[in-house]
């Protein structure tokens, strides 16, 4: 069953993103009055199809790695037969104005950006707890160690961008791939003031395959048992725990993570525990007795009434809108930056991922929770929108380019030029797909 979750996660995620993309084209085409012959999710042999009252055939195929909306005037002879006779008001795609063709081409990528905004709006509305990005062991000889950062330092900002979880840290660091200069980190020890650190870099991971950004700076990620909040009236407050206490051991057993600490507490209801901790840099020992709490399943567990060092941004329905717009804009700029560096050679094309790795990551994110699954879907939706806007024939960006040229020339691009450009586009896109699939296979071997 675990094996099945990966292809299922891929189908749900990519199928949903592609469907939303094609619906953008579909509704724009509907508004133009053109006759839509087929709406297809995927390629290959149809698994399901039906014809609606407007004569549009809706198809789901065996290979859900793409899709298309076929309009009257686009089909090859006999490719998509007319399921319903033409009506007087049905238009041919070739008869549309250049403005309508621009709108139809741009509507797919626009739908992806709209979907991303909706996803981020949902996540901000629900609130997503995130474990604060704190350092594990730091190599004293590394650039980070020499700059003065130590274990359990929390990374607050990278190059001025706020970082409240490891995904944000990784994205901020990835934005510096192939560059030279200094990465500016702002970090703090538990309960201490924020300090500024500059990490020099030179052609950082330029052209490198699968760079390990954290390890190259000399540290690993950690999730220490750091008390972020002590709830009033709980056993933790009663027995003297305070915010920013770093739990190091219980009854002589070392505590390395928040999860381990929670497990120890839950297994010791109404049991006296000797807890060693660090408070403002000084060692301290407390005697703590967790309260007993009954779960919904009827089990009795220990409960202290303390929370870890988490961040959770939760917005109202209105305030979540600008937050979602800002998040979408930021991630779009990041995607464009990485794409530009890949074209310039600063980021290796070996970092491209195909359907196999997308399935793997989608499956893992689905296991981690719906928030992580939707977060990955938002990033992929941005990538789908950006890639489809590239001025490559067979992609939406190529159609937009032809329409813009026609708009300024006053006449269409010659058919021979369009055919030649489309063949070049097929080679480019096909080559990228082969590279991505090859990268996936080499990562698995």
DODO-646102 format. One record per residue: x, y, z of N, C-alpha, C in turn. Coordinates in steps of 0.02 Angstrom, whole numbers, padded with zeros to 5 digits, always signed. Layout:
XYZXYZXYZ/...
***
This chain:
+00041-00060+00000+00000+00000+00000+00043+00063+00000/+00100+00061+00035+00145+00119+00036+00171+00133-00034/+00184+00080-00073+00208+00089-00141+00156+00125-00183/+00092+00109-00172+00039+00139-00212+00028+00212-00198/+00049+00235-00138+00035+00305-00121+00074+00353-00166/+00131+00332-00192+00171+00377-00235+00137+00390-00302/+00118+00338-00340+00083+00353-00403+00016+00386-00391/-00019+00368-00338-00083+00399-00323-00074+00473-00307/-00022+00489-00268-00009+00559-00251+00009+00598-00314/+00048+00566-00359+00066+00599-00423+00004+00613-00464/-00040+00564-00470-00100+00572-00511-00145+00627-00482/-00155+00626-00416-00198+00676-00385-00168+00746-00393/-00102+00752-00380-00071+00818-00382-00066+00844-00453/-00032+00807-00497-00023+00830-00566-00090+00833-00603/-00133+00784-00591-00198+00785-00623-00238+00847-00604/-00235+00865-00540-00271+00924-00518-00242+00988-00548/-00176+00994-00548-00144+01054-00576-00156+01061-00651/-00151+01005-00686-00161+01007-00759-00235+01023-00775/-00281+00993-00737-00351+01006-00749-00367+01080-00739/-00341+01110-00685-00353+01181-00672-00323+01223-00729/-00263+01204-00751-00231+01240-00807-00275+01239-00869/-00298+01179-00887-00338+01172-00948-00407+01205-00940/-00433+01207-00880-00496+01242-00869-00489+01317-00883/-00429+01344-00869-00417+01414-00886-00425+01425-00961/-00394+01382-01001-00402+01386-01074-00476+01376-01093/-00508+01328-01062-00576+01310-01080-00624+01368-01069/-00622+01400-01011-00670+01453-00996-00655+01516-01038/-00591+01528-01052-00575+01585-01097-00601+01571-01167/-00593+01509-01190-00617+01491-01257-00694+01495-01259/-00726+01471-01206-00799+01476-01202-00822+01549-01209/-00786+01594-01174-00805+01665-01175-00797+01694-01245/-00750+01667-01284-00738+01694-01352-00791+01670-01402/-00828+01617-01384-00879+01590-01429-00854+01535-01475/-00791+01516-01469-00764+01464-01513-00792+01396-01493/-00801+01352-01540-00826+01284-01526-00769+01242-01499/-00778+01214-01439-00728+01172-01407-00745+01099-01422/-00699+01064-01454-00712+00996-01475-00693+00945-01421/-00637+00955-01389-00614+00906-01340-00576+00939-01282/-00591+00916-01222-00554+00935-01162-00523+00871-01135/-00457+00865-01140-00422+00803-01123-00374+00813-01066/-00378+00768-01016-00328+00766-00963-00284+00706-00977/-00222+00719-00996-00175+00667-01012-00172+00653-01087/-00131+00603-01103-00121+00583-01172-00129+00507-01177/-00138+00484-01237-00142+00411-01247-00214+00388-01250/-00223+00324-01235-00288+00292-01242-00338+00318-01191/-00397+00339-01213-00448+00364-01165-00472+00309-01118/-00475+00326-01053-00504+00281-01004-00577+00297-00990/-00595+00361-01001-00663+00383-00989-00677+00443-01034/-00737+00446-01060-00755+00505-01100-00831+00514-01100/-00851+00576-01109-00922+00591-01117-00928+00656-01156/-00984+00664-01190-00997+00723-01231-01052+00764-01198/-01040+00829-01187-01091+00870-01156-01137+00900-01209/-01185+00939-01187-01236+00966-01233-01207+01017-01282/-01148+01045-01267-01117+01094-01312-01074+01059-01366/-01069+00993-01361-01029+00956-01410-00957+00948-01391/-00939+00964-01329-00870+00955-01305-00862+00885-01277/-00811+00850-01301-00796+00783-01275-00746+00791-01218/-00765+00766-01159-00722+00768-01099-00689+00700-01093/-00621+00701-01090-00583+00638-01093-00532+00635-01037/-00527+00577-01006-00472+00562-00959-00435+00503-00989/-00368+00510-00996-00329+00459-01031-00282+00422-00983/-00246+00375-01011-00204+00331-00970-00140+00363-00945/-00118+00416-00978-00054+00448-00958-00070+00519-00935/-00080+00530-00869-00102+00596-00845-00044+00645-00836/-00002+00652-00886+00057+00696-00880+00051+00755-00929/-00008+00780-00937-00019+00835-00983-00093+00842-00996/-00110+00881-01046-00180+00890-01064-00186+00942-01119/-00246+00949-01146-00255+00999-01198-00329+01014-01206/-00343+01072-01235-00410+01092-01256-00407+01101-01332/-00444+01060-01368-00444+01063-01441-00505+01102-01465/-00494+01153-01506-00548+01196-01530-00559+01187-01604/-00617+01205-01626-00633+01200-01697-00584+01243-01737/-00555+01214-01788-00505+01250-01828-00435+01230-01810/-00425+01197-01753-00359+01174-01733-00347+01101-01751/-00401+01062-01758-00394+00990-01766-00371+00971-01836/-00334+00916-01838-00317+00887-01903-00379+00853-01931/-00383+00844-01998-00442+00811-02027-00455+00744-01995/-00515+00736-01967-00534+00672-01937-00507+00661-01867/-00467+00709-01840-00437+00697-01774-00490+00697-01719/-00532+00748-01718-00584+00752-01668-00650+00761-01705/-00689+00709-01714-00752+00716-01751-00803+00758-01713/-00849+00787-01748-00901+00828-01717-00953+00782-01687/-00958+00782-01620-01007+00740-01587-01076+00771-01590/-01079+00837-01595-01142+00874-01601-01136+00921-01660/-01186+00924-01704-01180+00968-01764-01165+01040-01745/-01129+01074-01789-01113+01144-01778-01175+01186-01773/-01172+01237-01730-01226+01286-01723-01204+01350-01758/-01251+01391-01778-01234+01453-01813-01187+01499-01774/-01193+01497-01707-01152+01541-01666-01082+01514-01652/-01069+01450-01670-01003+01420-01657-00950+01453-01701/-00895+01474-01669-00841+01507-01706-00783+01459-01717/-00745+01472-01768-00683+01436-01783-00625+01474-01750/-00577+01436-01722-00521+01468-01688-00484+01517-01733/-00477+01498-01796-00440+01540-01843-00476+01606-01858/-00541+01609-01842-00579+01670-01853-00576+01718-01795/-00548+01696-01739-00545+01739-01680-00496+01796-01691/-00508+01851-01657-00461+01907-01658-00397+01888-01622/-00343+01923-01638-00279+01908-01605-00285+01920-01530/-00327+01967-01510-00336+01980-01439-00366+01920-01403/-00417+01889-01433-00447+01830-01402-00398+01772-01399/-00358+01764-01452-00309+01709-01451-00257+01720-01397/-00238+01783-01386-00191+01798-01331-00222+01780-01264/-00285+01798-01254-00319+01784-01191-00324+01709-01179/-00343+01672-01231-00350+01599-01223-00283+01567-01206/-00229+01589-01238-00163+01560-01225-00139+01576-01155/-00152+01638-01132-00128+01659-01066-00171+01633-01009/-00232+01611-01025-00279+01592-00972-00256+01529-00934/-00220+01483-00967-00196+01423-00933-00147+01439-00878/-00090+01473-00895-00043+01493-00842-00076+01537-00789/-00121+01582-00810-00156+01625-00762-00195+01583-00712/-00226+01529-00737-00264+01484-00693-00218+01452-00641/-00156+01435-00661-00109+01406-00614-00090+01455-00559/-00079+01518-00577-00063+01568-00526-00124+01581-00481/-00184+01580-00510-00244+01588-00469-00251+01530-00420/-00238+01469-00443-00241+01411-00400-00191+01416-00343/-00130+01441-00359-00079+01450-00307-00103+01498-00254/-00132+01553-00275-00158+01603-00227-00211+01571-00183/-00256+01531-00213-00308+01498-00174-00278+01450-00123/-00227+01412-00144-00195+01365-00099-00163+01402-00040/-00124+01454-00055-00091+01490+00000-00143+01524+00044/-00197+01550+00015-00250+01579+00055-00279+01527+00103/-00289+01466+00079-00315+01412+00121-00266+01395+00177/-00202+01392+00161-00152+01375+00211-00146+01430+00264/-00146+01493+00242-00143+01547+00291-00206+01550+00334/-00262+01533+00304-00325+01534+00342-00325+01479+00395/-00301+01419+00376-00301+01362+00422-00246+01368+00475/-00190+01400+00455-00133+01404+00501-00093+01339+00498/-00030+01344+00485+00013+01286+00479+00070+01290+00528/+00070+01249+00581+00126+01251+00628+00191+01231+00593/+00244+01268+00609+00309+01254+00578+00362+01252+00633/+00404+01201+00631+00458+01195+00680+00511+01246+00664/+00531+01285+00714+00581+01337+00703+00646+01307+00678/+00679+01339+00630+00742+01312+00602+00801+01323+00649/+00819+01270+00684+00874+01274+00732+00930+01227+00710/+00992+01249+00722+01050+01212+00699+01064+01151+00743/+01086+01098+00709+01112+01040+00745+01186+01052+00758/+01226+00999+00751+01298+01006+00761+01327+01053+00708/+01372+01097+00729+01404+01144+00683+01478+01128+00680/+01504+01117+00620+01576+01104+00611+01615+01167+00627/+01658+01165+00679+01694+01226+00698+01741+01252+00644/+01761+01209+00597+01806+01230+00544+01768+01255+00482/+01702+01250+00483+01662+01272+00426+01655+01348+00427/+01629+01374+00370+01618+01446+00367+01569+01469+00421/+01520+01427+00435+01470+01444+00486+01501+01443+00556/+01542+01391+00569+01575+01387+00633+01624+01443+00644/+01661+01461+00592+01709+01515+00599+01674+01583+00607/+01613+01588+00582+01575+01650+00590+01548+01657+00661/+01547+01601+00699+01526+01606+00769+01460+01573+00785/+01428+01541+00736+01365+01508+00750+01377+01442+00786/+01334+01425+00833+01342+01364+00873+01278+01324+00872/+01282+01264+00902+01225+01219+00904+01165+01252+00938/+01106+01238+00911+01042+01262+00935+01031+01337+00922/+01074+01366+00880+01058+01434+00857+00997+01429+00810/+00953+01477+00815+00894+01479+00771+00907+01529+00715/+00897+01507+00653+00905+01552+00596+00841+01593+00588/+00847+01658+00599+00789+01702+00598+00777+01731+00529/+00832+01749+00494+00827+01777+00427+00886+01754+00384/+00874+01749+00319+00927+01736+00271+00923+01791+00218/+00976+01830+00213+00978+01887+00166+00917+01932+00175/+00897+01942+00237+00841+01987+00251+00773+01956+00248/+00767+01895+00221+00702+01861+00215+00689+01822+00279/+00631+01832+00309+00614+01797+00371+00609+01722+00359/+00635+01682+00404+00634+01609+00397+00606+01579+00461/+00547+01548+00454+00514+01519+00512+00513+01443+00509/+00539+01413+00456+00545+01340+00452+00601+01324+00404/+00617+01260+00399+00675+01240+00358+00661+01247+00284/+00599+01242+00263+00584+01253+00192+00602+01325+00172/+00585+01372+00214+00600+01442+00198+00676+01453+00198/+00712+01421+00243+00785+01426+00244+00814+01398+00179/+00791+01339+00160+00818+01307+00099+00803+01348+00037/+00742+01375+00033+00725+01416-00026+00768+01479-00029/+00779+01511+00029+00820+01571+00031+00892+01556+00012/+00918+01499+00034+00986+01480+00016+00991+01460-00058/+00939+01425-00083+00939+01405-00153+00938+01465-00199/+00912+01521-00174+00910+01581-00215+00980+01610-00227/+01031+01585-00189+01100+01610-00197+01143+01561-00236/+01115+01508-00263+01154+01459-00301+01191+01492-00359/+01255+01475-00366+01295+01501-00421+01321+01570-00411/+01307+01602-00353+01327+01671-00342+01390+01676-00299/+01418+01736-00298+01476+01751-00256+01457+01810-00211/+01494+01817-00157+01481+01872-00110+01474+01845-00040/+01421+01864-00005+01409+01841+00063+01335+01825+00073/+01323+01769+00107+01255+01754+00131+01250+01783+00201/+01201+01825+00211+01192+01858+00276+01139+01820+00316/+01161+01791+00372+01116+01755+00417+01105+01797+00480/+01043+01797+00503+01028+01826+00568+01004+01768+00611/+01037+01758+00668+01023+01700+00710+01027+01719+00783/+00999+01675+00824+01000+01688+00897+00999+01622+00935/+01030+01624+00993+01024+01569+01040+00957+01575+01077/+00931+01520+01104+00866+01523+01138+00863+01579+01190/+00816+01624+01180+00804+01678+01228+00852+01736+01222/+00901+01732+01177+00951+01786+01170+00933+01833+01113/+00971+01887+01107+00961+01935+01053+00986+01907+00987/+00959+01934+00933+00979+01913+00866+01046+01943+00848/+01090+01901+00818+01155+01924+00794+01159+01914+00719/+01203+01953+00687+01210+01952+00615+01276+01918+00597/+01272+01872+00547+01332+01835+00526+01336+01838+00450/+01397+01847+00425+01408+01847+00352+01449+01786+00333/+01423+01748+00286+01456+01687+00262+01480+01698+00191/+01545+01703+00180+01570+01716+00112+01559+01656+00066/+01540+01670+00003+01531+01618-00047+01562+01640-00112/+01583+01592-00152+01612+01606-00217+01588+01554-00267/+01550+01577-00319+01520+01531-00367+01488+01471-00332/+01446+01486-00284+01420+01437-00237+01382+01382-00272/+01410+01321-00270+01380+01261-00301+01364+01270-00375/+01402+01312-00408+01389+01325-00479+01395+01261-00520/+01342+01244-00557+01342+01185-00600+01342+01119-00564/+01332+01119-00498+01337+01058-00458+01270+01021-00457/+01272+00955-00459+01212+00915-00456+01191+00903-00384/+01126+00913-00369+01097+00900-00303+01140+00927-00246/+01154+00991-00244+01196+01018-00191+01161+01013-00123/+01200+00995-00072+01175+00992-00003+01191+01060+00029/+01142+01104+00028+01155+01174+00048+01174+01179+00121/+01139+01143+00164+01153+01148+00236+01221+01119+00253/+01235+01059+00227+01299+01026+00243+01358+01066+00217/+01350+01098+00159+01406+01137+00131+01423+01197+00173/+01375+01221+00213+01389+01276+00259+01415+01251+00326/+01412+01185+00336+01442+01157+00397+01395+01143+00454/+01330+01133+00439+01284+01118+00494+01228+01073+00470/+01191+01047+00517+01133+01005+00502+01072+01035+00537/+01014+01012+00518+00952+01036+00549+00940+00998+00614/+00907+01031+00661+00891+01000+00725+00821+01021+00746/+00791+00981+00790+00727+00997+00820+00733+00984+00895/+00771+01027+00930+00784+01014+01001+00721+01021+01044/+00726+00994+01104+00671+01000+01153+00674+01068+01185/+00654+01118+01148+00656+01187+01171+00584+01210+01187/+00573+01232+01249+00507+01253+01270+00493+01322+01240/+00441+01326+01200+00423+01390+01170+00370+01427+01209/+00326+01390+01243+00272+01421+01280+00251+01376+01338/+00240+01407+01396+00215+01371+01455+00144+01394+01467/+00097+01347+01462+00026+01365+01469+00009+01375+01542/-00030+01426+01557-00047+01440+01628-00090+01384+01657/-00076+01367+01720-00115+01317+01755-00094+01245+01744/-00042+01234+01703-00021+01166+01688+00034+01142+01735/+00052+01078+01728+00104+01050+01770+00172+01082+01757/+00183+01103+01695+00247+01135+01678+00256+01199+01716/+00204+01241+01719+00208+01304+01756+00216+01290+01831/+00178+01242+01856+00181+01225+01927+00250+01202+01949/+00284+01164+01905+00348+01135+01924+00408+01177+01903/+00395+01238+01875+00449+01285+01864+00478+01291+01795/+00447+01259+01745+00472+01266+01677+00458+01337+01650/+00503+01363+01609+00495+01429+01580+00507+01426+01504/+00480+01475+01469+00494+01481+01397+00569+01488+01386/+00594+01456+01333+00664+01455+01312+00706+01405+01353/+00675+01366+01397+00712+01312+01430+00729+01259+01378/+00792+01239+01377+00815+01187+01330+00824+01122+01369/+00781+01074+01357+00784+01010+01393+00842+00968+01366/+00887+00946+01411+00945+00908+01389+00943+00835+01410/+00909+00819+01465+00907+00750+01489+00848+00740+01536/+00822+00678+01539+00771+00659+01587+00793+00595+01621/+00799+00597+01687+00823+00539+01726+00888+00511+01698/+00932+00556+01678+00998+00537+01653+01001+00517+01580/+00943+00512+01547+00941+00495+01476+00941+00559+01434/+00989+00563+01387+00995+00623+01346+00933+00633+01302/+00910+00695+01296+00852+00712+01254+00879+00751+01194/+00868+00724+01134+00896+00754+01074+00845+00792+01032/+00780+00779+01043+00730+00811+01000+00666+00823+01039/+00624+00866+01011+00559+00881+01041+00515+00818+01041/+00517+00780+00988+00477+00720+00984+00496+00670+01039/+00560+00663+01052+00582+00617+01105+00558+00641+01173/+00561+00706+01185+00539+00736+01248+00464+00725+01258/+00424+00734+01206+00352+00723+01210+00337+00650+01226/+00375+00604+01194+00365+00533+01208+00379+00515+01280/+00432+00543+01309+00449+00529+01379+00394+00554+01425/+00370+00615+01413+00317+00644+01455+00253+00603+01451/+00233+00585+01390+00170+00548+01381+00173+00479+01414/+00232+00450+01421+00240+00384+01451+00248+00387+01527/+00242+00447+01556+00255+00453+01628+00201+00495+01663/+00138+00477+01657+00086+00514+01693+00094+00506+01769/+00090+00563+01804+00095+00565+01878+00157+00530+01904/+00212+00536+01867+00276+00507+01886+00327+00563+01895/+00366+00560+01949+00416+00611+01961+00476+00600+01914/+00494+00652+01877+00550+00649+01829+00602+00701+01848/+00665+00681+01843+00720+00728+01854+00741+00755+01786/+00727+00819+01775+00738+00850+01710+00797+00898+01712/+00847+00883+01671+00905+00928+01664+00893+00974+01605/+00908+01039+01613+00895+01087+01560+00947+01143+01563/+00946+01183+01510+00987+01244+01507+00940+01304+01506/+00953+01352+01552+00912+01412+01555+00958+01473+01553/+00950+01512+01500+00993+01571+01490+01067+01553+01497/+01085+01495+01468+01155+01474+01467+01179+01439+01529/+01136+01431+01579+01156+01400+01642+01120+01333+01652/+01156+01281+01675+01123+01216+01688+01077+01219+01749/+01023+01181+01746+00974+01181+01799+00939+01113+01800/+00920+01090+01859+00884+01027+01866+00818+01039+01902/+00763+01012+01875+00697+01019+01905+00665+00951+01916/+00624+00946+01968+00584+00887+01979+00514+00901+01950/+00494+00862+01900+00432+00876+01864+00387+00814+01866/+00322+00826+01880+00273+00772+01881+00218+00787+01830/+00218+00754+01773+00166+00766+01723+00096+00748+01750/+00047+00787+01733-00022+00770+01749-00044+00711+01706/-00098+00679+01727-00126+00624+01689-00184+00650+01646/-00187+00628+01583-00241+00648+01538-00264+00587+01499/-00329+00581+01490-00357+00524+01454-00369+00544+01381/-00346+00502+01335-00355+00516+01264-00425+00493+01241/-00442+00510+01180-00507+00490+01152-00513+00414+01147/-00455+00380+01142-00455+00307+01137-00458+00274+01206/-00457+00313+01259-00461+00285+01327-00395+00273+01361/-00339+00289+01328-00273+00280+01358-00257+00339+01404/-00215+00327+01454-00193+00379+01500-00121+00399+01482/-00110+00463+01471-00043+00488+01453-00024+00546+01498/+00041+00561+01499+00065+00618+01537+00056+00683+01498/+00046+00737+01534+00034+00802+01502+00062+00857+01546/+00104+00901+01515+00136+00955+01552+00104+01023+01541/+00074+01033+01483+00048+01100+01467+00102+01147+01444/+00148+01121+01402+00199+01163+01371+00198+01150+01296/+00220+01199+01258+00223+01193+01185+00295+01203+01162/+00312+01172+01107+00379+01180+01079+00387+01247+01045/+00447+01258+01018+00461+01321+00985+00437+01316+00913/+00373+01331+00903+00343+01328+00837+00320+01398+00816/+00313+01406+00751+00281+01466+00724+00217+01444+00691/+00166+01484+00698+00103+01470+00663+00071+01536+00643/+00069+01547+00577+00037+01607+00552-00035+01590+00531/-00082+01621+00564-00152+01609+00548-00185+01677+00535/-00220+01681+00480-00251+01744+00458-00326+01736+00454/-00360+01792+00451-00432+01792+00437-00443+01789+00363/-00506+01779+00342-00521+01772+00270-00498+01832+00228/-00500+01892+00256-00479+01951+00218-00404+01961+00220/-00375+01958+00280-00303+01970+00287-00262+01915+00254/-00292+01856+00242-00255+01802+00208-00245+01817+00134/-00285+01861+00106-00280+01875+00033-00214+01909+00016/-00195+01967+00048-00130+01996+00030-00072+01951+00049/-00079+01912+00102-00025+01865+00120-00016+01813+00066/-00072+01787+00038-00068+01737-00015-00039+01767-00079/-00058+01828-00094-00031+01862-00154+00044+01872-00147/+00066+01894-00088+00138+01905-00077+00177+01840-00081/+00149+01787-00052+00184+01722-00054+00190+01696-00126/+00137+01704-00165+00138+01683-00235+00189+01723-00274/+00191+01788-00264+00239+01831-00299+00311+01812-00281/+00322+01800-00216+00390+01783-00194+00413+01718-00224/+00370+01667-00224+00389+01601-00250+00396+01604-00326/+00358+01647-00360+00364+01654-00432+00432+01685-00450/+00452+01736-00413+00517+01767-00425+00573+01716-00412/+00565+01676-00360+00615+01624-00346+00620+01575-00404/+00563+01552-00431+00563+01505-00487+00596+01535-00548/+00581+01598-00562+00611+01632-00619+00687+01639-00610/+00707+01653-00548+00779+01660-00534+00817+01595-00546/+00789+01540-00522+00821+01475-00531+00823+01457-00605/+00768+01471-00641+00765+01456-00713+00818+01496-00750/+00826+01560-00733+00876+01602-00765+00946+01574-00752/+00959+01553-00690+01025+01526-00674+01039+01461-00710/+00986+01422-00721+00994+01359-00758+01013+01373-00830/+00980+01423-00860+00996+01442-00929+01067+01468-00934/+01089+01506-00883+01156+01536-00883+01210+01486-00862/+01190+01427-00838+01239+01376-00819+01259+01379-00746/+01231+01426-00708+01249+01431-00637+01218+01374-00597/+01161+01348-00620+01128+01291-00589+01125+01235-00640/+01148+01176-00621+01152+01120-00667+01083+01095-00687/+01075+01076-00752+01013+01046-00775+01002+00977-00743/+01055+00951-00711+01048+00887-00676+01002+00893-00615/+00985+00955-00596+00939+00965-00541+00866+00964-00562/+00854+00959-00629+00785+00952-00652+00755+00887-00626/+00692+00890-00607+00656+00830-00584+00599+00814-00630/+00587+00750-00638+00532+00727-00681+00477+00694-00640/+00435+00655-00674+00377+00626-00640+00393+00578-00584/+00450+00544-00589+00467+00495-00536+00481+00531-00471/+00523+00584-00473+00539+00620-00412+00479+00659-00386/+00438+00685-00432+00378+00720-00411+00332+00672-00374/+00326+00611-00399+00285+00560-00366+00312+00544-00297/+00378+00539-00291+00409+00523-00227+00396+00579-00176/+00410+00641-00197+00401+00697-00151+00327+00707-00135/+00283+00698-00184+00211+00706-00172+00187+00653-00123/+00211+00592-00131+00191+00539-00084+00214+00553-00014/+00276+00576-00007+00302+00592+00060+00265+00651+00091/+00248+00701+00050+00213+00759+00077+00142+00740+00098/+00111+00693+00061+00044+00671+00079+00046+00635+00146/+00099+00598+00159+00107+00563+00223+00117+00613+00280/+00150+00669+00265+00165+00718+00317+00104+00760+00336/+00052+00761+00294-00008+00800+00310-00032+00840+00250/-00095+00860+00253-00124+00894+00196-00093+00962+00184/-00069+00995+00238-00037+01061+00229+00026+01055+00187/+00066+01004+00200+00128+00995+00162+00112+00975+00090/+00061+00934+00081+00041+00914+00013+00018+00975-00027/-00023+01018+00003-00046+01078-00031+00012+01127-00044/+00059+01131+00004+00116+01175-00006+00158+01155-00066/+00168+01089-00074+00204+01064-00133+00164+01077-00196/+00098+01068-00193+00056+01081-00251+00060+01153-00273/+00065+01199-00224+00071+01270-00241+00136+01284-00278/+00191+01255-00254+00255+01265-00288+00254+01236-00359/+00225+01177-00367+00221+01147-00433+00174+01186-00479/+00122+01215-00451+00076+01254-00491+00111+01316-00519/+00152+01348-00476+00192+01405-00500+00240+01383-00555/+00273+01327-00545+00320+01302-00596+00284+01288-00661/+00224+01259-00657+00186+01244-00718+00166+01309-00754/+00146+01359-00715+00128+01423-00745+00187+01458-00777/+00244+01459-00742+00304+01492-00769+00330+01456-00831/+00335+01390-00828+00362+01353-00885+00318+01360-00946/+00252+01362-00937+00208+01369-00994+00209+01438-01025/+00236+01487-00989+00243+01555-01016+00308+01565-01054/+00353+01514-01053+00415+01520-01091+00398+01526-01166/+00433+01569-01202+00417+01580-01274+00442+01523-01318/+00418+01463-01303+00437+01403-01341+00375+01378-01377/+00377+01371-01443+00320+01343-01479+00300+01276-01450/+00236+01261-01453+00198+01205-01423+00179+01220-01351/+00213+01268-01319+00192+01291-01253+00149+01354-01261/+00113+01371-01208+00069+01430-01211+00109+01493-01227/+00170+01497-01201+00212+01555-01215+00228+01562-01288/+00235+01506-01324+00247+01509-01396+00187+01537-01433/+00127+01515-01413+00066+01542-01444+00059+01617-01430/+00076+01637-01368+00073+01708-01350+00122+01747-01394/+00182+01720-01403+00233+01753-01444+00208+01763-01516/+00180+01710-01546+00154+01715-01614+00098+01768-01618/+00055+01770-01568+00000+01818-01568+00027+01889-01561/+00078+01899-01519+00107+01966-01511+00140+01990-01576/+00176+01943-01609+00207+01961-01673+00154+01981-01724/+00100+01942-01725+00045+01958-01771+00013+02025-01754/+00008+02040-01690-00021+02103-01669+00019+02162-01694/+00085+02156-01692+00128+02212-01712+00140+02213-01788/+00139+02154-01821+00149+02151-01893+00085+02167-01932/+00029+02154-01898-00035+02163-01933-00055+02103-01975/-00016+02050-01973-00032+01989-02009+00001+01929-01974/-00026+01868-01983+00000+01810-01948+00072+01793-01967/+00106+01759-01921+00172+01732-01936+00164+01680-01992/+00208+01681-02043+00201+01633-02098+00196+01561-02073/+00153+01521-02106+00141+01453-02084+00204+01411-02082/+00249+01421-02131+00311+01382-02132+00354+01397-02071/+00355+01461-02051+00393+01481-01992+00363+01448-01929/+00296+01448-01926+00263+01418-01868+00277+01343-01864/+00276+01309-01922+00289+01237-01923+00361+01223-01901/+00408+01261-01928+00478+01251-01909+00489+01265-01835/+00460+01320-01810+00468+01337-01740+00437+01284-01695/+00380+01256-01716+00348+01204-01677+00392+01142-01673/+00424+01125-01728+00469+01067-01727+00528+01079-01680/+00555+01140-01681+00610+01157-01634+00585+01152-01562/+00523+01178-01550+00494+01175-01484+00485+01104-01460/+00463+01059-01504+00455+00989-01486+00521+00958-01465/+00574+00975-01501+00640+00949-01484+00663+00975-01416/+00653+01040-01404+00674+01070-01340+00636+01039-01281/+00570+01037-01287+00530+01011-01232+00542+00936-01223/+00546+00900-01279+00561+00828-01274+00629+00815-01242/+00678+00856-01261+00745+00849-01231+00744+00862-01156/+00708+00914-01135+00703+00928-01063+00669+00872-01026/+00618+00842-01056+00583+00787-01023+00629+00725-01017/+00669+00713-01067+00716+00657-01065+00768+00668-01011/+00795+00730-01007+00845+00747-00956+00815+00738-00886/+00753+00763-00877+00720+00758-00811+00710+00685-00792/+00688+00644-00840+00676+00573-00825+00742+00537-00811/+00795+00555-00849+00861+00525-00836+00886+00543-00766/+00876+00608-00747+00896+00629-00680+00859+00589-00627/+00794+00577-00637+00755+00538-00589+00784+00469-00581/+00799+00437-00637+00824+00368-00635+00892+00364-00602/+00937+00413-00616+01003+00411-00585+00999+00423-00510/+00949+00462-00487+00941+00473-00415+00918+00409-00380/+00881+00367-00417+00855+00306-00387+00907+00250-00385/+00955+00253-00431+01005+00199-00435+01057+00207-00380/
***
